[in-house]
Amino acid sequence: MLKKQTKSLFQSYLNSDKLDSPLLFQDSGIVSFHWANDKLASTYVRELFKNDTGDVKDRFEGLKLNLEKLKTFPVWLMSKRGQIKSDLHNLYQCYLDPRLKTNWFHMEEVLVSMNHEAGPFSSIKSMRWFDKDIYAQFIYIKMLESWVPQRSFRLSLDIPLEIRAGGSPFNTISAKIHQISSHGLVLHLASCSQVKQWTTEDIIFLKKNMSLENERGIENCLKSQEWMDSIENFTMKGDDFQLIIHQGLDGQGEKDNFLFIPFDKINMLSLKAHDQSMKNLKSLFEETESTIHKYVNAA
């Protein structure tokens, strides 16, 4: 049976809320969902846009208006051929062009300044100018106006971690579990400069203690406590982690790095057997996907 509060949340989110906003299932935002992270939900929103249903066009124009403001932020590009003045909006548009992204944005000799024509300049490849939230808004517009490759269902999480090299409390960094898919976890690291130097045999991932809310009116699989209980502390081989670091950071810049950790590379640290812990986690993920689809279909 559909729960009234959950159904109301999805109806409001898909039909009225800002297109760049996630659906939060609690004020803490530990578990959330965005329509662009699921084929069924994105199809629903695209149909609203295509058929001009409700106020989706106004929401779409609001999104475009946000990005239009980027045209007021000048940037200066410099290479061996000279210097040109552009704007931040155009810089993102160029980055979205597959041909330019493959060539131009991988060149050390192309420099960019967001301050002044005299600099300071940094390599455009460093991605210091890049903001993932701004980039995401460009993608949302493309998803509605045309076709882009559709990713499989992902659920957004905000679960803080402490990552330890070899388990040592004196060699740690803070991170977060950012998303979960059927194949693994996406971690958010504020910086990866330190972890690039780790050479230990094992890397330990420990959940930090959190104060959770009393969540009522929504399905159990959407509650923070269920996810905090199902995601155990885990470990992975240092060599595997370094390979993910070096392959995953290409084009991400020097901050706000996101790394995909496949399930088959981690080992759950639990009183239960690893296989049972992983089975429980995947079962919760499948239940959540099914539940969200149920409410999207009912919206």
C-alpha positions in Angstrom: 0.0 0.0 0.0 1.3 3.5 -0.9 2.0 5.7 2.0 0.3 9.1 1.8 3.2 11.1 3.0 5.7 9.5 0.6 3.3 9.8 -2.3 2.8 13.5 -1.6 6.6 14.0 -1.4 7.1 12.5 -4.9 4.1 14.3 -6.5 5.4 17.6 -5.3 9.0 16.9 -6.2 8.4 15.6 -9.8 5.7 18.2 -10.6 6.6 21.4 -8.7 10.1 21.5 -7.2 13.2 23.1 -8.8 14.8 20.9 -11.4 18.2 21.1 -9.8 17.0 20.2 -6.3 17.1 16.7 -4.8 14.2 15.0 -3.0 15.2 14.9 0.6 13.5 12.2 2.7 14.5 13.9 5.9 15.9 17.3 6.9 19.4 15.9 7.5 19.6 14.8 3.8 21.4 11.5 4.6 19.2 9.8 2.0 17.9 11.6 -1.1 17.0 11.2 -4.8 17.3 13.2 -8.0 15.1 12.6 -11.0 18.1 12.7 -13.4 19.6 9.7 -11.6 16.9 7.3 -12.8 15.6 6.4 -16.2 12.0 6.1 -15.1 11.9 9.4 -13.2 13.8 11.3 -16.0 11.4 10.0 -18.6 8.5 11.3 -16.4 10.0 14.8 -16.2 10.9 14.8 -19.9 7.2 13.9 -20.7 6.1 16.8 -18.6 8.4 19.1 -20.6 7.5 17.6 -24.0 3.8 18.0 -23.3 4.1 21.3 -21.5 2.3 19.8 -18.5 1.9 21.9 -15.4 4.7 24.4 -14.7 7.6 22.4 -15.9 8.4 25.0 -18.6 8.7 27.7 -15.9 11.0 25.4 -13.9 13.0 24.8 -17.0 13.3 28.5 -17.8 14.3 29.2 -14.2 17.2 26.7 -14.6 18.3 28.4 -17.9 18.1 31.8 -16.2 20.5 30.6 -13.5 23.0 29.6 -16.1 22.6 32.7 -18.2 24.0 34.6 -15.2 27.3 32.9 -15.9 27.7 35.1 -18.9 28.4 38.0 -16.6 31.5 36.3 -15.2 34.5 36.9 -17.5 37.3 34.4 -18.0 40.5 34.9 -19.9 42.1 32.0 -21.9 45.7 32.0 -22.9 47.8 29.7 -25.1 50.8 30.0 -27.3 48.6 31.6 -29.9 47.6 34.5 -27.7 44.9 35.5 -25.3 41.1 35.7 -25.6 38.3 37.0 -23.3 35.3 34.8 -22.9 32.8 34.0 -20.1 32.1 31.2 -17.7 28.9 30.1 -19.5 30.9 29.7 -22.7 33.6 27.8 -20.9 31.1 25.2 -19.7 29.5 25.0 -23.2 33.0 24.3 -24.6 33.6 21.6 -22.0 30.3 20.0 -23.0 31.5 19.7 -26.6 32.9 16.1 -26.9 35.6 17.2 -29.4 36.9 20.1 -27.3 36.7 18.1 -24.1 38.9 15.4 -25.5 41.5 17.7 -26.8 41.5 21.3 -25.5 40.8 20.5 -21.8 43.6 18.0 -21.6 46.3 20.4 -22.7 48.7 21.7 -20.1 49.6 24.8 -22.3 46.0 26.1 -22.3 45.7 28.5 -19.3 42.6 30.1 -17.7 42.1 33.0 -15.3 38.8 33.9 -13.7 40.2 37.0 -12.0 41.9 39.4 -14.6 43.5 39.4 -18.0 46.8 39.7 -16.2 46.1 36.5 -14.2 46.9 34.6 -12.1 46.5 31.8 -14.6 46.3 28.1 -14.0 46.1 25.2 -16.4 42.6 24.6 -17.7 43.3 20.9 -17.2 43.5 21.5 -13.4 39.7 22.1 -13.4 40.0 24.7 -10.7 37.2 26.6 -12.5 34.9 23.6 -12.5 31.8 23.3 -10.3 29.9 20.0 -10.4 26.6 21.6 -9.5 26.8 24.1 -12.3 27.8 21.4 -14.7 24.9 19.3 -13.6 22.4 22.0 -14.4 23.8 22.1 -18.0 23.2 18.3 -18.1 19.6 18.7 -16.9 18.9 21.1 -19.7 20.4 18.7 -22.2 18.3 15.8 -20.8 15.1 17.8 -21.4 15.9 19.4 -24.7 17.6 16.4 -26.4 19.0 13.0 -25.6 21.9 12.1 -23.4 23.1 8.7 -22.3 20.9 7.6 -19.4 22.6 6.3 -16.2 21.1 3.4 -14.2 19.3 4.1 -11.0 21.4 5.8 -8.3 20.5 6.8 -4.8 22.2 9.8 -3.2 23.6 9.4 0.3 25.5 11.7 2.7 27.3 9.3 5.1 30.6 10.6 6.5 33.6 8.3 6.5 37.1 8.2 7.8 39.6 6.6 5.4 42.7 5.2 7.1 45.8 4.0 5.4 46.7 0.6 6.9 44.2 1.3 9.7 46.4 3.9 11.3 44.5 6.7 13.1 47.4 9.0 12.4 47.1 8.7 8.6 43.5 9.5 7.8 41.3 11.7 5.6 37.6 12.6 5.8 35.2 11.6 3.0 31.6 10.8 2.4 29.6 8.1 0.7 27.9 10.2 -2.0 25.9 7.7 -4.0 25.2 4.0 -4.3 24.4 2.1 -7.5 23.8 -1.6 -8.2 27.6 -2.0 -8.9 29.2 0.0 -6.1 29.7 3.2 -4.1 30.6 6.8 -5.2 32.8 8.5 -2.6 33.3 12.2 -2.3 36.8 13.4 -1.2 37.5 17.1 -0.6 41.1 16.5 -1.8 43.1 13.5 -3.1 46.6 14.9 -2.8 47.3 13.0 0.4 45.9 9.6 -0.6 47.9 9.6 -3.8 51.0 9.0 -1.6 49.6 6.0 0.3 51.5 2.8 -0.2 49.9 0.6 2.5 48.7 -2.9 1.9 45.1 -2.2 3.1 42.8 0.9 3.2 40.1 1.0 5.9 36.8 2.9 5.5 35.1 3.6 8.8 31.6 5.2 9.2 31.4 8.2 11.6 28.8 8.2 14.3 25.8 10.3 13.5 22.7 11.6 15.4 19.7 10.4 13.4 16.2 11.7 13.3 13.0 9.9 14.2 11.7 9.4 10.6 8.0 8.8 10.3 5.6 8.5 7.4 8.0 7.2 4.8 9.0 3.7 3.7 11.7 1.9 5.8 14.0 1.6 2.8 14.1 5.4 2.5 15.1 5.9 6.1 18.6 6.9 7.2 18.8 4.3 9.9 18.2 1.5 7.5 21.1 2.7 5.3 23.4 3.4 8.2 22.8 -0.2 9.4 23.3 -1.8 6.0 26.5 0.0 5.0 29.2 -1.6 7.1 32.7 -0.5 7.7 34.8 -2.0 4.9 38.3 -2.4 3.6 40.0 -2.8 0.2 43.5 -3.6 -1.0 45.9 -0.6 -1.3 46.9 -1.4 -4.8 43.2 -1.5 -5.9 42.6 1.8 -4.2 45.6 3.5 -5.9 44.4 2.2 -9.3 41.0 3.7 -8.7 42.6 7.0 -7.6 44.8 7.4 -10.6 42.2 6.3 -13.1 39.2 8.1 -11.5 40.8 11.5 -11.0 41.5 12.3 -14.7 39.7 15.5 -15.5 38.4 16.2 -12.0 40.8 18.8 -10.8 42.3 19.3 -7.4 39.2 19.4 -5.1 35.8 17.8 -4.7 36.9 14.5 -6.2 34.5 11.6 -6.7 35.7 8.0 -6.9 33.7 4.9 -7.9 34.4 1.9 -5.6 33.1 -1.3 -7.1 31.5 -3.8 -4.7 33.8 -6.6 -5.9 36.8 -4.6 -4.7 35.7 -4.2 -1.0 35.4 -6.5 2.0 32.8 -5.8 4.6 34.1 -5.6 8.2 31.1 -7.1 10.0 30.2 -9.7 12.6 28.2 -11.2 9.7 30.0 -12.9 6.8 31.0 -10.6 4.0 28.6 -12.3 1.5 25.7 -11.9 3.9 26.5 -8.2 4.5 26.7 -7.5 0.8 23.5 -9.4 0.1 21.7 -7.3 2.7 23.0 -4.1 1.2 22.1 -5.0 -2.3 18.7 -6.2 -1.2 18.0 -2.8 0.4 19.2 -1.0 -2.7 16.8 -3.1 -4.9 13.9 -2.5 -2.5 14.6 1.2 -2.6 14.7 1.3 -6.4 11.5 -0.7 -6.6 9.8 1.6 -4.0 10.8 4.8 -5.7 9.6 3.5 -9.1 6.3 2.6 -7.5 5.8 6.2 -6.3 7.0 7.7 -9.6 4.4 5.6 -11.4 1.8 6.9 -9.0 2.8 10.6 -9.3 
